[in-house]
Amino acid sequence: AQRVTQPEKLLSVFKGAPVELKCNYSYSGSPELFWYVQYSRQRLQLLLRHISRESIKGFTADLNKGETSFHLKKPFAQEEDSAMYYCALGEYGNKLVFGAGTILRVKS
Amino acid sequence: DTAVSQTPKYLVTQMGNDKSIKCEQNLGHDTMYWYKQDSKKFLKIMFSYNNKELIINETVPNRFSPKSPDKAHLNLHINSLELGDSAVYFCASSLTGTGKTDTQYFGPGTRLTVL
C-alpha cells in the first residue's frame, strides 16, 4: 500500500503565484517527513525536514498529524523553483519511502 | 570535491549481460544506499549497508547483488540483465543508519539502458 501520496504529477504556476505541493502519508507511529528536490541536471538533495521546522528557499512544510499531511508551500514562486519535488517518509533503518514526485513548473 | 560519486554515468548493454555500477562517498558516512528510479520517476530503495553490513534488502530479484568492500564504497552488480532493469540507479549515503532522520546525500545517478 502506498505510504506516501503526492496526488499531482505536474503543478504549473505563474511566477509570483503561491505554490502548494501536496503530500499525504500513512504511518503508525511518529512520522519523520522530508521534502527532497531534484533540479534539472542536478542530483537529488534535501530541501527540508519537518523536525527542523525551518524555511529553505522560502519553502515551508507543516506536519499535520490529524490530516496526515506534509504539504510544501511557498508564498511567491520563482522560476528557479522549477524542479521535481519528492515527499519522503523516514522509517527505522533510515529507510526513505518516497512519493511519486511532483514536477513544479514556474512560468514567467 | 566532497560528495557521493557514481560510475559510469551512462550504461548501455544487451539483455543477458552482467554489469556493475560503482559508488563511492568521501563524506565519512557509515551508511550507503541504492535506489532505483523507474521511467515514471518513481524512486524506490533497493539496499542499504551500514559499515559493510547489509541492513535493508527490499524485494529485489537476486540477480542484483550489492557489495561493500569498505564503508566508503557500495557497488551494485546485476546479472542476466533484463529489459525491465532499464532505469536510473542512485547511490546515497548518510552519517548513520540508525533512527529515521538522517539526511541522505545522493549521487548523480547511473542511467542503465538494456537493449
Backbone of each chain as ProteinMPNN parsed JSONL, in Angstrom:
{"seq_chain_A": "AQRVTQPEKLLSVFKGAPVELKCNYSYSGSPELFWYVQYSRQRLQLLLRHISRESIKGFTADLNKGETSFHLKKPFAQEEDSAMYYCALGEYGNKLVFGAGTILRVKS", "coords_chain_A": {"N_chain_A": [[0.856, -1.194, 0.0], [0.492, 2.227, -0.779], [2.47, 4.443, 0.955], [3.19, 7.028, 0.951], [1.737, 9.679, -0.578], [1.583, 11.649, -3.382], [-0.493, 13.59, -4.954], [-0.478, 15.096, -7.28], [0.964, 15.001, -10.43], [2.059, 16.923, -11.995], [2.532, 20.349, -11.464], [1.694, 23.481, -12.405], [2.494, 26.833, -12.309], [2.266, 30.439, -12.298], [4.969, 32.761, -12.176], [5.486, 34.336, -9.093], [3.081, 33.562, -8.066], [1.299, 31.767, -5.444], [2.455, 28.619, -4.153], [1.578, 25.244, -3.618], [2.493, 22.134, -2.826], [1.23, 18.991, -2.625], [1.228, 16.466, -0.09], [0.498, 13.415, 1.327], [0.49, 10.981, 3.923], [0.765, 7.628, 5.264], [1.226, 6.14, 8.299], [1.957, 4.27, 11.126], [2.668, 5.377, 14.196], [5.238, 7.7, 15.166], [5.758, 9.98, 12.703], [8.489, 10.725, 10.466], [9.212, 13.2, 8.289], [10.15, 14.378, 5.042], [11.147, 16.686, 2.479], [12.5, 16.297, -0.636], [14.411, 17.572, -3.374], [14.888, 17.774, -6.877], [16.634, 19.484, -9.07], [16.894, 20.475, -12.53], [19.263, 18.521, -14.197], [20.722, 18.217, -11.89], [21.687, 16.612, -8.807], [19.572, 14.702, -6.613], [18.478, 16.305, -3.672], [18.245, 17.191, -0.185], [15.57, 19.241, 0.766], [13.925, 20.207, 2.899], [13.096, 19.236, 6.295], [10.697, 17.934, 8.573], [11.263, 17.975, 11.291], [13.03, 19.99, 11.698], [11.704, 22.324, 11.324], [12.112, 24.545, 9.626], [12.634, 27.207, 7.22], [13.395, 26.942, 3.902], [14.814, 28.37, 1.105], [12.544, 29.884, 0.943], [10.516, 28.059, 1.157], [8.177, 26.243, 3.14], [6.994, 23.649, 5.312], [4.452, 22.073, 7.025], [3.801, 19.649, 9.424], [0.862, 17.921, 9.633], [-0.751, 16.074, 11.712], [-3.354, 15.251, 12.142], [-4.575, 15.369, 9.641], [-2.85, 13.818, 8.335], [-0.824, 14.948, 6.682], [1.74, 16.686, 4.831], [2.268, 19.143, 3.456], [3.985, 21.117, 1.035], [4.87, 24.484, 0.902], [4.993, 27.719, -0.653], [4.974, 31.192, -0.665], [5.406, 32.903, -2.88], [6.13, 31.997, -5.986], [9.184, 31.319, -7.771], [11.048, 31.369, -10.85], [13.313, 29.773, -10.692], [12.536, 27.813, -8.964], [11.484, 25.747, -10.335], [11.357, 22.313, -10.691], [11.702, 18.805, -9.783], [9.864, 17.55, -7.144], [10.039, 15.601, -4.275], [8.224, 14.019, -1.76], [8.999, 12.414, 1.265], [8.997, 9.668, 3.512], [10.495, 8.837, 6.541], [11.748, 5.809, 7.755], [12.548, 3.326, 10.28], [15.951, 2.326, 10.395], [16.789, 4.16, 8.785], [15.464, 4.276, 6.391], [14.123, 5.567, 3.456], [10.959, 6.265, 2.238], [9.607, 7.098, -0.692], [7.305, 9.427, -2.221], [5.519, 9.618, -5.361], [6.425, 11.84, -6.617], [6.31, 15.283, -7.69], [6.257, 17.397, -10.421], [7.213, 20.658, -10.532], [6.425, 23.477, -12.311], [7.35, 26.643, -13.056], [6.098, 29.363, -14.573], [6.99, 32.204, -16.573]], "CA_chain_A": [[0.0, 0.0, 0.0], [1.263, 3.46, -0.89], [2.539, 5.099, 2.242], [3.354, 8.463, 0.701], [0.96, 10.01, -1.772], [1.642, 13.003, -3.959], [-1.566, 13.405, -5.935], [-0.263, 15.83, -8.54], [2.187, 14.65, -11.152], [2.591, 18.175, -12.515], [1.892, 21.562, -10.983], [2.196, 24.588, -13.217], [2.035, 28.106, -11.757], [2.981, 31.607, -12.805], [5.923, 33.408, -11.281], [4.843, 35.234, -8.139], [1.873, 32.935, -7.515], [1.6, 30.838, -4.343], [2.641, 27.212, -4.526], [1.357, 24.221, -2.592], [2.703, 20.768, -3.322], [0.553, 18.174, -1.617], [1.797, 15.181, 0.322], [-0.191, 12.709, 2.412], [1.23, 9.785, 4.301], [0.157, 6.742, 6.249], [2.296, 5.581, 9.126], [1.554, 4.089, 12.523], [3.827, 5.803, 14.969], [5.594, 9.106, 14.981], [6.377, 10.041, 11.369], [9.547, 11.67, 10.134], [8.922, 13.535, 6.89], [11.153, 15.162, 4.334], [10.988, 17.05, 1.082], [13.724, 16.292, -1.435], [14.198, 18.274, -4.634], [15.848, 17.48, -7.947], [16.647, 20.483, -10.132], [17.337, 19.935, -13.809], [20.68, 18.164, -14.326], [21.403, 18.176, -10.596], [21.335, 15.425, -8.04], [18.522, 14.823, -5.598], [19.031, 16.868, -2.437], [17.259, 17.502, 0.829], [15.083, 20.617, 0.811], [13.692, 20.445, 4.313], [12.568, 18.111, 7.065], [9.711, 18.53, 9.476], [11.758, 18.155, 12.652], [13.816, 21.224, 11.776], [10.757, 23.441, 11.301], [12.836, 25.668, 9.046], [12.219, 27.65, 5.891], [14.531, 26.874, 2.993], [14.481, 28.998, -0.187], [11.183, 30.405, 1.03], [9.569, 26.954, 1.303], [7.892, 25.71, 4.463], [6.087, 22.495, 5.318], [3.993, 21.776, 8.376], [3.239, 18.317, 9.605], [-0.489, 17.923, 10.192], [-0.988, 14.658, 12.031], [-4.781, 14.965, 12.005], [-4.868, 15.146, 8.22], [-1.709, 13.033, 7.828], [-0.308, 15.667, 5.52], [3.004, 17.421, 4.97], [2.274, 19.903, 2.211], [5.087, 22.074, 0.853], [4.274, 25.746, 0.477], [5.825, 28.918, -0.846], [4.001, 32.24, -0.982], [5.621, 33.53, -4.188], [7.001, 31.103, -6.759], [10.203, 31.893, -8.638], [11.354, 30.463, -11.957], [14.338, 28.808, -10.275], [11.914, 26.755, -8.166], [11.071, 24.658, -11.228], [12.116, 21.11, -10.338], [10.907, 17.657, -9.321], [9.836, 17.54, -5.684], [9.631, 14.331, -3.693], [7.938, 13.909, -0.351], [9.525, 11.118, 1.701], [8.753, 9.248, 4.892], [11.639, 8.125, 7.09], [11.429, 4.664, 8.6], [13.714, 2.843, 11.009], [16.998, 1.877, 9.497], [16.999, 5.316, 7.916], [14.9, 3.953, 5.083], [13.242, 6.604, 2.921], [9.902, 5.831, 1.33], [9.302, 8.289, -1.478], [6.112, 9.551, -3.034], [5.765, 9.503, -6.795], [7.044, 13.072, -7.101], [5.526, 16.3, -8.402], [7.056, 18.35, -11.194], [6.745, 22.045, -10.41], [6.849, 24.3, -13.432], [7.01, 28.039, -12.798], [6.113, 30.07, -15.86], [7.22, 33.653, -16.441]], "C_chain_A": [[0.891, 1.243, 0.0], [1.285, 4.153, 0.45], [2.733, 6.602, 2.112], [2.669, 8.772, -0.629], [1.18, 11.459, -2.163], [0.663, 12.988, -5.125], [-1.329, 14.084, -7.277], [1.047, 15.414, -9.174], [2.883, 15.938, -11.634], [1.801, 19.334, -11.937], [2.519, 22.743, -11.723], [1.631, 25.886, -12.676], [2.81, 29.236, -12.425], [3.911, 32.143, -11.723], [5.178, 34.389, -10.385], [3.586, 34.663, -7.51], [2.254, 32.03, -6.353], [1.662, 29.408, -4.854], [2.29, 26.336, -3.337], [1.487, 22.863, -3.238], [2.177, 19.836, -2.242], [1.279, 16.85, -1.349], [0.952, 14.64, 1.469], [0.546, 11.412, 2.688], [0.358, 8.884, 5.16], [1.283, 6.049, 6.989], [1.775, 5.443, 10.545], [2.766, 4.392, 13.373], [4.101, 7.255, 14.685], [6.343, 9.271, 13.652], [7.531, 11.041, 11.313], [9.403, 11.95, 8.64], [9.909, 14.526, 6.325], [10.593, 15.606, 2.985], [12.375, 17.061, 0.447], [13.402, 16.934, -2.776], [15.29, 17.878, -5.627], [15.69, 18.535, -9.028], [17.199, 19.847, -11.394], [18.851, 19.728, -13.828], [21.447, 18.239, -13.005], [20.952, 16.93, -9.832], [20.223, 15.733, -7.05], [19.145, 15.337, -4.298], [17.902, 17.196, -1.47], [16.87, 18.974, 0.742], [14.793, 20.995, 2.267], [13.083, 19.215, 4.963], [11.675, 18.681, 8.16], [10.287, 18.779, 10.866], [12.537, 19.457, 12.791], [12.93, 22.459, 11.837], [11.414, 24.707, 10.73], [12.217, 26.046, 7.709], [13.46, 27.663, 5.017], [14.08, 27.406, 1.642], [13.031, 29.477, -0.205], [10.114, 29.332, 1.184], [9.399, 26.597, 2.775], [6.98, 24.492, 4.299], [5.733, 22.204, 6.757], [3.385, 20.39, 8.419], [1.875, 18.442, 10.271], [-0.881, 16.474, 10.454], [-2.454, 14.286, 11.883], [-5.152, 14.641, 10.563], [-3.813, 14.264, 7.553], [-1.157, 13.673, 6.561], [0.976, 16.402, 5.865], [3.181, 18.216, 3.675], [3.402, 20.921, 2.204], [4.512, 23.362, 0.274], [5.325, 26.821, 0.266], [4.885, 30.035, -1.287], [4.155, 32.829, -2.39], [6.618, 32.68, -4.983], [7.988, 31.878, -7.616], [10.553, 30.874, -9.711], [12.37, 29.403, -11.55], [13.811, 27.715, -9.346], [11.471, 25.578, -9.03], [11.968, 23.445, -11.002], [11.134, 19.973, -10.075], [11.002, 17.626, -7.804], [9.301, 16.202, -5.202], [9.368, 14.517, -2.206], [8.417, 12.526, 0.088], [9.245, 10.913, 3.187], [9.971, 8.47, 5.37], [11.186, 6.988, 7.981], [12.702, 4.189, 9.276], [14.694, 2.151, 10.07], [17.321, 2.957, 8.492], [16.52, 5.042, 6.497], [13.967, 5.074, 4.662], [12.231, 5.974, 1.974], [9.418, 7.081, 0.601], [7.895, 8.245, -2.06], [6.508, 9.528, -4.495], [6.412, 10.75, -7.389], [6.063, 13.991, -7.8], [6.493, 17.215, -9.135], [6.429, 19.72, -11.001], [7.319, 22.829, -11.571], [6.396, 25.728, -13.139], [7.196, 28.814, -14.093], [6.291, 31.56, -15.64], [6.075, 34.448, -17.045]], "O_chain_A": [[1.909, 1.296, 0.691], [0.232, 4.425, 1.026], [2.47, 7.355, 3.049], [2.993, 8.189, -1.664], [0.984, 12.373, -1.362], [0.966, 12.426, -6.178], [-1.911, 13.693, -8.29], [2.104, 15.466, -8.545], [4.11, 16.026, -11.674], [0.57, 19.318, -11.915], [3.73, 22.96, -11.661], [0.413, 26.035, -12.589], [3.86, 29.022, -13.031], [3.665, 31.993, -10.526], [4.35, 35.171, -10.851], [3.076, 35.209, -6.532], [3.394, 31.571, -6.27], [1.02, 29.043, -5.838], [2.65, 26.636, -2.198], [0.685, 22.488, -4.094], [2.618, 19.883, -1.094], [1.848, 16.224, -2.243], [0.721, 15.331, 2.461], [1.149, 10.822, 1.792], [-0.653, 9.316, 5.712], [2.173, 5.451, 6.386], [1.216, 6.388, 11.102], [3.787, 3.713, 13.265], [3.307, 7.949, 14.05], [7.449, 8.753, 13.5], [7.541, 12.053, 12.014], [9.468, 11.031, 7.824], [10.43, 15.393, 7.028], [9.688, 14.981, 2.432], [13.292, 17.733, 0.918], [12.272, 16.856, -3.258], [16.448, 17.678, -5.262], [14.739, 18.497, -9.81], [17.879, 18.822, -11.347], [19.619, 20.638, -13.517], [22.675, 18.317, -13.0], [19.96, 16.291, -10.181], [19.977, 16.888, -6.704], [20.202, 14.868, -3.876], [16.765, 17.442, -1.872], [17.733, 19.848, 0.655], [15.337, 21.966, 2.794], [12.624, 18.289, 4.294], [11.892, 19.804, 8.617], [9.847, 19.7, 11.554], [12.685, 19.971, 13.9], [13.341, 23.507, 12.334], [11.28, 25.795, 11.29], [11.398, 25.319, 7.147], [14.456, 28.31, 5.344], [13.078, 26.946, 1.093], [12.379, 29.472, -1.248], [8.934, 29.651, 1.327], [10.351, 26.643, 3.553], [6.295, 24.334, 3.289], [6.612, 22.101, 7.613], [2.572, 20.012, 7.575], [1.76, 19.011, 11.357], [-1.284, 15.746, 9.547], [-2.777, 13.149, 11.541], [-5.951, 13.741, 10.306], [-3.88, 14.001, 6.353], [-1.039, 13.032, 5.516], [1.257, 16.697, 7.027], [4.117, 17.988, 2.909], [3.732, 21.512, 3.232], [3.77, 23.343, -0.708], [6.38, 26.836, 0.9], [4.08, 29.836, -2.196], [3.167, 33.21, -3.019], [7.81, 32.659, -4.674], [7.676, 32.954, -8.125], [10.382, 29.67, -9.518], [12.297, 28.263, -12.009], [14.547, 26.798, -8.981], [11.12, 24.522, -8.503], [13.191, 23.54, -11.108], [9.917, 20.146, -10.135], [12.097, 17.672, -7.244], [8.257, 15.731, -5.652], [10.181, 15.095, -1.484], [8.25, 11.558, -0.655], [9.257, 11.848, 3.988], [10.431, 7.552, 4.691], [10.343, 7.174, 8.859], [13.802, 4.593, 8.9], [14.315, 1.494, 9.101], [18.012, 2.733, 7.498], [17.105, 5.524, 5.527], [13.107, 5.487, 5.439], [12.587, 5.254, 1.041], [8.884, 8.004, 1.217], [7.361, 7.175, -2.354], [7.689, 9.43, -4.828], [6.889, 10.728, -8.524], [5.104, 13.537, -8.425], [7.432, 17.745, -8.541], [5.245, 19.913, -11.279], [8.53, 22.85, -11.792], [5.202, 25.989, -12.992], [8.298, 28.906, -14.634], [5.81, 32.116, -14.653], [6.1, 35.678, -17.024]]}, "seq_chain_B": "DTAVSQTPKYLVTQMGNDKSIKCEQNLGHDTMYWYKQDSKKFLKIMFSYNNKELIINETVPNRFSPKSPDKAHLNLHINSLELGDSAVYFCASSLTGTGKTDTQYFGPGTRLTVL", "coords_chain_B": {"N_chain_B": [[36.496, 17.257, -4.352], [33.831, 17.039, -2.069], [31.674, 14.471, -1.808], [29.133, 12.218, -3.119], [29.87, 9.875, -5.449], [29.335, 8.274, -8.617], [29.979, 5.658, -10.934], [29.508, 3.966, -14.037], [28.238, 6.996, -15.654], [26.427, 6.671, -17.671], [25.104, 3.678, -19.02], [24.891, 1.353, -21.415], [23.647, -1.647, -22.566], [23.374, -5.116, -23.6], [20.592, -7.368, -23.326], [20.808, -9.993, -20.955], [23.461, -9.687, -20.35], [26.056, -9.139, -17.821], [26.568, -6.619, -15.466], [28.233, -3.932, -13.652], [27.801, -1.279, -11.282], [29.452, 1.409, -9.807], [29.924, 2.961, -6.613], [31.008, 5.612, -4.608], [31.734, 7.311, -1.575], [32.971, 10.212, 0.003], [32.389, 11.349, 2.367], [32.67, 10.442, 4.846], [30.647, 8.921, 5.889], [28.619, 6.363, 7.495], [26.672, 4.763, 6.364], [25.327, 3.471, 3.353], [23.35, 3.509, 0.324], [21.265, 2.028, -2.237], [19.121, 3.122, -4.762], [16.366, 2.756, -7.013], [15.185, 4.421, -9.841], [12.402, 4.505, -11.734], [10.951, 4.588, -15.082], [8.819, 6.271, -14.769], [9.712, 8.016, -12.955], [9.559, 7.174, -10.373], [10.896, 6.595, -7.217], [12.61, 4.088, -5.511], [13.791, 2.337, -2.698], [16.462, -0.014, -2.719], [18.628, -1.382, -1.458], [20.499, -1.133, 1.656], [23.577, -0.481, 3.292], [25.347, -0.646, 6.304], [28.321, 0.269, 7.535], [29.587, -1.804, 6.034], [27.814, -3.849, 6.45], [24.861, -5.533, 5.51], [21.787, -3.942, 5.712], [19.186, -3.064, 4.864], [17.177, -4.831, 2.673], [15.313, -4.826, 0.181], [12.467, -6.126, -1.659], [13.924, -7.381, -4.133], [15.028, -8.718, -7.22], [17.188, -11.603, -7.074], [19.181, -11.363, -8.876], [20.354, -9.017, -8.554], [23.086, -7.87, -6.815], [24.482, -6.361, -4.109], [27.667, -5.026, -3.126], [29.946, -4.324, -0.624], [32.991, -3.266, -0.204], [34.309, -1.666, 1.613], [33.445, 0.885, 4.01], [33.201, 3.17, 2.556], [32.494, 2.565, 0.013], [30.045, 1.23, -2.169], [29.008, -1.107, -4.26], [27.053, -2.12, -7.091], [26.067, -5.036, -8.49], [24.757, -6.516, -11.347], [23.258, -9.328, -12.621], [22.555, -11.168, -15.637], [20.996, -9.273, -17.23], [17.825, -7.689, -17.741], [15.165, -6.34, -19.814], [13.464, -4.838, -18.205], [15.11, -3.861, -16.271], [16.079, -1.491, -17.02], [16.639, 1.75, -16.051], [17.187, 4.563, -13.83], [19.768, 4.465, -11.575], [20.399, 5.293, -8.307], [22.869, 6.098, -5.978], [23.311, 6.632, -2.485], [24.243, 8.229, 0.615], [24.442, 8.304, 4.224], [25.019, 9.75, 7.455], [24.633, 8.047, 9.696], [23.041, 4.85, 10.122], [20.996, 4.466, 11.691], [17.917, 5.065, 13.458], [15.613, 7.353, 11.931], [16.026, 9.739, 10.743], [18.228, 10.815, 9.465], [19.851, 12.91, 7.092], [20.017, 12.119, 3.678], [22.509, 11.856, 1.221], [22.801, 12.184, -2.16], [24.089, 10.501, -5.055], [24.947, 11.302, -8.525], [23.544, 9.642, -10.172], [23.091, 6.74, -12.308], [22.378, 6.024, -15.529], [20.893, 3.3, -16.768], [20.504, 1.405, -19.627], [18.924, -1.214, -21.115], [19.111, -3.207, -23.888]], "CA_chain_B": [[35.097, 17.556, -4.054], [33.229, 16.171, -1.065], [30.402, 14.099, -2.411], [28.851, 10.85, -3.49], [30.115, 9.752, -6.891], [28.951, 7.006, -9.221], [30.456, 5.385, -12.293], [29.528, 5.052, -15.015], [27.064, 7.861, -15.673], [25.52, 6.014, -18.602], [25.475, 2.288, -19.28], [24.002, 0.742, -22.405], [24.107, -3.026, -22.675], [22.407, -6.066, -24.16], [19.912, -8.318, -22.42], [21.567, -11.192, -20.641], [24.813, -9.355, -19.873], [26.276, -8.826, -16.408], [27.218, -5.299, -15.366], [28.382, -3.364, -12.306], [27.818, 0.17, -11.091], [30.254, 1.666, -8.605], [29.584, 4.152, -5.841], [31.98, 5.972, -3.58], [31.452, 8.559, -0.862], [34.1, 10.671, 0.818], [31.786, 12.172, 3.41], [32.902, 9.798, 6.142], [29.394, 8.351, 6.356], [28.618, 4.939, 7.823], [25.626, 4.025, 5.668], [25.148, 3.741, 1.926], [22.08, 3.001, -0.189], [20.968, 2.025, -3.664], [17.735, 3.368, -5.127], [16.046, 2.633, -8.426], [14.168, 5.364, -10.317], [11.89, 3.934, -12.976], [10.652, 5.522, -16.186], [7.828, 7.229, -14.279], [10.423, 8.819, -11.951], [9.278, 6.676, -9.035], [12.138, 6.23, -6.528], [12.377, 3.046, -4.518], [15.023, 1.833, -2.13], [16.777, -1.41, -3.008], [19.508, -1.917, -0.408], [21.38, -0.242, 2.384], [24.672, -1.09, 4.034], [25.915, 0.151, 7.374], [29.644, -0.247, 7.868], [29.785, -3.036, 5.262], [26.823, -4.861, 6.796], [23.575, -5.327, 4.841], [20.742, -3.549, 6.661], [17.906, -3.092, 4.161], [17.203, -5.624, 1.456], [13.925, -4.823, -0.262], [12.141, -7.215, -2.576], [14.671, -7.136, -5.36], [15.477, -10.018, -7.751], [18.542, -11.928, -6.613], [20.169, -11.016, -9.908], [21.01, -7.792, -8.066], [23.867, -8.161, -5.613], [25.329, -5.257, -3.664], [28.915, -5.442, -2.472], [30.557, -3.183, 0.056], [34.342, -3.652, 0.217], [34.595, -0.866, 2.807], [32.252, 1.703, 4.249], [33.155, 4.282, 1.605], [32.134, 2.05, -1.307], [28.942, 0.271, -2.296], [28.844, -1.388, -5.682], [25.85, -2.888, -7.434], [26.305, -5.939, -9.607], [23.491, -7.043, -11.878], [23.449, -10.469, -13.529], [21.49, -11.533, -16.596], [20.166, -8.071, -17.35], [16.539, -7.779, -18.438], [14.678, -5.038, -20.3], [12.853, -4.122, -17.088], [16.131, -3.281, -15.392], [16.384, -0.146, -17.518], [16.225, 2.725, -15.032], [18.308, 5.33, -13.275], [20.124, 3.931, -10.265], [21.027, 6.313, -7.47], [23.537, 5.744, -4.739], [23.193, 7.685, -1.486], [24.89, 7.894, 1.879], [24.046, 9.1, 5.379], [26.001, 9.675, 8.531], [24.394, 6.797, 10.409], [21.935, 4.089, 9.544], [20.047, 4.216, 12.765], [16.836, 6.038, 13.511], [14.928, 7.588, 10.654], [16.039, 11.169, 10.463], [19.454, 11.302, 8.834], [19.82, 13.398, 5.712], [20.723, 11.272, 2.727], [23.197, 12.599, 0.165], [22.669, 11.35, -3.347], [24.985, 10.591, -6.192], [24.34, 11.89, -9.723], [22.736, 8.653, -10.882], [23.603, 5.984, -13.457], [21.253, 5.653, -16.402], [21.114, 1.977, -17.367], [19.587, 1.06, -20.714], [19.098, -2.596, -21.547], [18.535, -3.339, -25.241]], "C_chain_B": [[34.548, 16.546, -3.04], [31.856, 15.761, -1.549], [30.253, 12.595, -2.519], [29.023, 10.771, -5.007], [29.764, 8.351, -7.372], [29.607, 6.883, -10.58], [29.882, 4.066, -12.77], [28.284, 5.93, -14.91], [25.974, 7.263, -16.578], [26.04, 4.594, -18.86], [24.434, 1.711, -20.233], [24.528, -0.661, -22.666], [23.005, -3.91, -23.229], [21.783, -6.9, -23.058], [20.805, -9.513, -22.186], [22.977, -10.924, -20.133], [24.825, -9.143, -18.359], [27.017, -7.494, -16.344], [27.307, -4.863, -13.903], [28.34, -1.85, -12.351], [28.549, 0.415, -9.771], [29.807, 2.949, -7.929], [30.628, 4.367, -4.766], [31.529, 7.247, -2.89], [32.662, 8.914, -0.001], [33.619, 11.603, 1.919], [32.03, 11.601, 4.8], [31.644, 9.173, 6.73], [29.512, 6.857, 6.611], [27.686, 4.123, 6.942], [25.502, 4.465, 4.217], [23.935, 2.982, 1.405], [22.136, 2.897, -1.703], [19.467, 2.21, -3.842], [17.581, 3.152, -6.627], [14.959, 3.655, -8.766], [13.678, 4.868, -11.672], [11.516, 5.019, -13.985], [9.612, 6.557, -15.794], [8.4, 8.086, -13.148], [10.123, 8.377, -10.522], [10.566, 6.14, -8.435], [11.873, 5.189, -5.462], [13.709, 2.519, -4.008], [15.199, 0.363, -2.489], [17.529, -2.023, -1.827], [20.08, -0.782, 0.427], [22.411, -1.07, 3.133], [25.126, -0.123, 5.103], [27.248, -0.471, 7.758], [29.884, -1.645, 7.293], [28.777, -4.139, 5.585], [25.486, -4.54, 6.141], [22.494, -5.056, 5.877], [19.358, -3.675, 6.013], [18.098, -3.898, 2.878], [15.75, -5.753, 1.015], [13.7, -5.978, -1.236], [12.732, -6.906, -3.946], [15.1, -8.493, -5.894], [16.907, -10.331, -7.325], [19.582, -11.837, -7.716], [20.936, -9.756, -9.504], [21.789, -8.14, -6.805], [24.742, -6.951, -5.276], [26.598, -5.813, -3.023], [29.571, -4.203, -1.885], [31.937, -3.58, 0.552], [34.811, -2.883, 1.448], [33.464, 0.142, 2.938], [32.157, 2.907, 3.314], [32.683, 3.858, 0.217], [30.968, 1.088, -1.214], [28.684, 0.082, -3.779], [27.597, -2.234, -5.897], [26.156, -3.726, -8.656], [24.969, -6.53, -10.053], [23.806, -8.138, -12.891], [22.27, -10.589, -14.486], [20.496, -10.395, -16.787], [18.927, -8.302, -18.198], [16.095, -6.378, -18.85], [14.143, -4.185, -19.15], [13.85, -3.522, -16.111], [16.527, -1.881, -15.844], [15.786, 0.883, -16.56], [17.42, 3.612, -14.723], [18.545, 4.805, -11.871], [20.905, 5.004, -9.507], [21.657, 5.67, -6.252], [23.343, 6.917, -3.772], [23.971, 7.26, -0.248], [24.314, 8.765, 2.984], [25.015, 8.825, 6.509], [25.865, 8.362, 9.308], [23.281, 6.04, 9.696], [20.879, 3.796, 10.567], [18.973, 5.29, 12.752], [16.208, 6.204, 12.146], [15.027, 9.033, 10.21], [17.274, 11.68, 9.737], [19.2, 11.808, 7.423], [20.586, 12.419, 4.84], [21.277, 12.149, 1.618], [23.29, 11.683, -1.05], [23.781, 11.582, -4.36], [24.246, 11.121, -7.415], [23.476, 10.911, -10.511], [23.483, 7.978, -12.018], [22.405, 5.563, -14.28], [21.607, 4.356, -17.122], [20.056, 1.727, -18.428], [19.919, -0.345, -21.184], [18.369, -2.781, -22.873], [18.17, -4.794, -25.55]], "O_chain_B": [[34.784, 15.343, -3.158], [30.967, 16.6, -1.688], [31.104, 11.818, -2.085], [28.388, 11.519, -5.75], [29.881, 7.375, -6.632], [29.775, 7.872, -11.294], [29.777, 3.127, -11.981], [27.373, 5.619, -14.142], [24.78, 7.341, -16.287], [27.246, 4.353, -18.91], [23.255, 1.598, -19.897], [25.711, -0.845, -22.952], [21.847, -3.501, -23.316], [22.374, -7.107, -21.999], [21.477, -9.99, -23.1], [23.617, -11.806, -19.559], [23.788, -8.991, -17.713], [27.978, -7.273, -17.081], [26.572, -5.347, -13.042], [28.777, -1.222, -13.316], [28.311, -0.258, -8.768], [29.371, 3.897, -8.583], [31.07, 3.428, -4.104], [31.004, 8.156, -3.532], [33.284, 8.057, 0.626], [34.328, 12.514, 2.347], [31.646, 12.2, 5.805], [31.579, 8.921, 7.933], [30.364, 6.173, 6.044], [27.884, 2.918, 6.783], [25.562, 5.651, 3.895], [23.54, 1.956, 1.959], [22.927, 3.567, -2.366], [18.655, 1.562, -3.182], [18.52, 3.334, -7.402], [13.945, 3.749, -8.075], [14.44, 4.817, -12.637], [11.74, 6.208, -13.757], [9.528, 7.614, -16.42], [7.661, 8.796, -12.467], [10.397, 9.109, -9.571], [11.254, 5.329, -9.054], [11.012, 5.378, -4.603], [14.637, 2.285, -4.783], [14.236, -0.4, -2.556], [17.121, -3.044, -1.274], [20.144, 0.367, -0.012], [22.152, -2.199, 3.549], [25.275, 1.073, 4.851], [27.299, -1.6, 8.247], [30.332, -2.549, 7.998], [28.876, -5.244, 5.051], [25.023, -3.401, 6.206], [22.304, -5.839, 6.807], [18.468, -4.324, 6.563], [19.038, -3.682, 2.113], [15.045, -6.675, 1.425], [14.629, -6.705, -1.586], [12.11, -6.257, -4.787], [15.5, -9.353, -5.109], [17.741, -9.431, -7.228], [20.741, -12.197, -7.509], [22.01, -9.465, -10.03], [21.219, -8.646, -5.838], [25.622, -6.568, -6.048], [26.607, -6.908, -2.461], [29.728, -3.18, -2.552], [32.052, -4.174, 1.624], [35.615, -3.387, 2.232], [32.612, 0.234, 2.054], [31.133, 3.59, 3.288], [32.494, 4.702, -0.659], [30.899, 0.249, -0.317], [28.206, 0.986, -4.465], [27.151, -2.96, -5.009], [26.465, -3.199, -9.725], [24.166, -6.982, -9.237], [24.512, -7.918, -13.875], [21.152, -10.171, -14.186], [19.301, -10.549, -16.533], [18.958, -8.997, -19.214], [16.571, -5.374, -18.321], [14.339, -2.97, -19.12], [13.472, -2.759, -15.222], [17.231, -1.169, -15.128], [14.584, 0.883, -16.297], [18.508, 3.441, -15.273], [17.613, 4.716, -11.071], [21.907, 5.539, -9.983], [21.063, 4.819, -5.59], [23.225, 8.064, -4.203], [24.312, 6.089, -0.082], [23.763, 9.833, 2.72], [25.727, 7.821, 6.523], [26.848, 7.661, 9.546], [22.66, 6.559, 8.768], [19.979, 2.985, 10.347], [19.126, 6.317, 12.091], [16.265, 5.304, 11.308], [14.222, 9.503, 9.405], [17.354, 12.868, 9.425], [18.436, 11.216, 6.661], [21.662, 11.949, 5.208], [20.61, 13.064, 1.135], [23.791, 10.562, -0.97], [24.325, 12.678, -4.5], [23.041, 11.364, -7.349], [22.754, 11.316, -11.421], [24.388, 8.559, -12.617], [21.527, 4.842, -13.804], [22.498, 4.32, -17.97], [18.858, 1.824, -18.161], [21.043, -0.631, -21.595], [17.165, -2.544, -22.971], [17.676, -5.089, -26.637]]}, "name": "protein", "num_of_chains": 2, "seq": "AQRVTQPEKLLSVFKGAPVELKCNYSYSGSPELFWYVQYSRQRLQLLLRHISRESIKGFTADLNKGETSFHLKKPFAQEEDSAMYYCALGEYGNKLVFGAGTILRVKSDTAVSQTPKYLVTQMGNDKSIKCEQNLGHDTMYWYKQDSKKFLKIMFSYNNKELIINETVPNRFSPKSPDKAHLNLHINSLELGDSAVYFCASSLTGTGKTDTQYFGPGTRLTVL"}
